[in-house]
Amino acid sequence: MLFRVMLHLAASVPRMTARSSSGVGARLEQVVSQLPAGEVREGQLHMAEAVAEALAHGGGGATLAVAAGTGTGKSFAYLVPVVMSGKKVVVATATKALQDQLASKDLPLVKAGLRSAVRWAVLKGRSNYLCRQRLAEMEQLGRQASLEESPGAEARPATAGGIGQQVAKLVEWAGKTRSGDRAELEFEPAARAWSSLSVTADECPGAQRCPSGADCFAEKARGRAATASVVVINMHLLGAHLRSGGAVLPEHDALVVDEAHELEDVMAASLGLDVGAGRIRGVAAAARAALKDGSAAEDALDAVVRFEHAISTAVEQRLPGGLGDEIGSAVRLVVQRLTRLETALRQAVGGDAKAAPAPRRSARGAEREQRAVRSLLAAEHLRQELESLLAAGEDDVVFVSGGGRPSLRSAPLDVSRTLSAQLFEQMPVVLTSATMAPGLGRRLGAPGAGLVELDVGSPFDYPSNALLYCAAKLPDRRRPGAEEAMHEEIRLLVEAAGGRTLGLFTSRRAMEAAAAALRPNIAWPIHLQGELPKAALLEAFSREAAACLFATMGFWQGVDVPGPTLSLVVIDRLPFPRPDDPLFSARREAAGTGGFRQVDLPRAATLLAQGAGRLIRTASDRGVVAVLDSRLATASYSGYLVKALPRMRRTRERSEAIELLRAIHSEAVAAEVTAGG
């Protein structure tokens, strides 16, 4: 029996004026026709016309929020009108994978299809680029000596067989690379190896102060972005731009935000602060290496011990104004020690770290001064952030984040005021995603008068190809034996699917418990998040004809495994935020009695839709999304959650899900036999 739901239908799309939409469809067809069996889809055309309309506005106030389901081709739907507009447009994404796809695949196709001379550039944060000055210093002093003095060296010594070899490979790569972009590397360096040859924005003195400024990779990337018509960035860099008051990105006329469902959380993190003991130690250690008298640095290192102990007693707790007695006292001590350290560093650099460098007689003297300059800038930024945490007001949530290494963090309670003032009121903005909670544009601060919200749907035949199964008969997760019952449910579904399963879990503990229970009892391998890097896990899962991949939140989105390799997505429970999460608790309090519906439900709906969206990636994909949480069928809010999902057939009966999975498995095996024979 189907459980009661509200059907998710595409919103009616308003007619665009002939002026705004003229030529968009024809130009879109020119681009899409380059693809195999390429044709313009109805939803894609609606979206492209709406984007053209939004970009036609001058100044701020025009915002388009458009949900474009999997298979719509949304990147072409916004890139074609972006290029046609003749405006300078920034495109912000949430993932590096999409950033790379836009720059290396989609934009070249748009340029060729439109026969356009459009220029684009990828711009990343400064720490993503190799620093020529640090490379020069390493070559002057000798690689090992430089590494031993790098930030954080006292916390984890280098090993010639690991970090040392990686640094050697980075130095070799530095002689070949034209961009200095970390993304070009064929291996993933350890954080310490990369940081020995890069700098953060807080450390960099700027091209005028740096002896290598004329050849700086980061500055050259900024130069390319300044002359490009389309600048592709990630959302964290957008946050840094807003936090700086507009000093990071080149001037631009419009903004497109892809994967916009991530924008609120990324902006909350980017506009806030994050200070851990490791960062303070790194700043102090770098300063000690740059000073002849390291006593001020040693005092700062001593203060870190008290800071680390203080925050470790308040993990996942929201802090009062002034940070409370113990943590506040520990932070004030660090501020005092950093102030003294800054004085010593200013004496070493002869005053202002941003001033033009004075000539030095020896290479070693110049190298030491550059280290002191970077250390001074880093110490100043760190001290200012700690002072801001001490002075945080009611509009900021200050808390201690959890994990293996706690840190002191702040986040704005509401990002909408910043986004409204610095984005929506300044330029046309397009927000798009495959999944978008209703009212996202308003929640982010878009003025209601100029906001258009669309859902252009998906071209895929979800009712025919996908089944949503809610395991409504499973016991409440809080009851004894509930976890074992869930594991048995997964086993039955996986057996029917013949492996070919992506298991998405809301916690690492639940993921590991399921893997431990199922590995001895099923015939297919289970790849577990954490056992390999994400890319390697996905490659291993995709390569095998029948296997399982169990993962947590990092795999609920951005995972694309088309074809018969994946026919079952299992979701262990509805992805609501933790009740004790400090930031979400504060948002609920601010929302009052409507906190659950305003804060928790939209986030859970978006994440659930993202997870379910892993199943159907092409028009021929078939399968089952199994949600092992009865609340999806029984709770008063279930209709809201289901409305966010693709329009799949729905059932509460396990037998119906198993029947479909067995049929899909039999067809896949037959196709593999035919292909192999």
Secondary structure, 3 states (H helix, E strand, C coil): CCCCCCCCCCCCCCCCCHHHHCCHHHHHHHHHCCCCCCCCCHHHHHHHHHHHHHHCCCCCCCEEEEECCCCCCHHHHHHHHHHHHCCCEEEEECCHHHHHHHHHHHHHHHHHHHCCCCCEEECCCHHHECCHHHHHHHHHHCHHHHHHCCCCCCCCCCCHHHHHHHHHHHHHHHCCCCCCEHHHCCCCCCHHHHHCCCCCCCCCCCCCCCCCHHHCHHHHHHHHHHHCCEEEEEHHHHHHHHHCCCCCCCCCCEEEEECHHHHHHHHHHHCCEEEEHHHHHHHHHHHHHHCCCCHHHHHHHHHHHHHHHHHHCCCCCECCHHHCHHHHHHHHHHHHHHHHHHHHHHHHHCCCCCCCCCCCCCHHHHHHHHHHHHHHHHHHHHHHHHHHHHCCCCCEEEEEECCCCCEEEEEECCCHHHHHHHHHCCCCEEEEECCCCCCHHHHHCCCHHHEEEEECCCCCCHHHHEEEEECCCCCCCCCCCHHHHHHHHHHHHHHHHCCCEEEECCCHHHHHHHHHHHHHHCCCCEEECCCCCHHHHHHHHHHCCCCEEEECHHHCCCCCCCCCCCCEEEECCCCCCCCCCHHHHHHHHHHHHHHHHHHHHHHHHHHHHHHHCCCCCCCCCCEEEEECCCHHHHCCCHHHHHHCCCCCEEECCHHHHHHHHHHHHHHHHHHHHHHHC
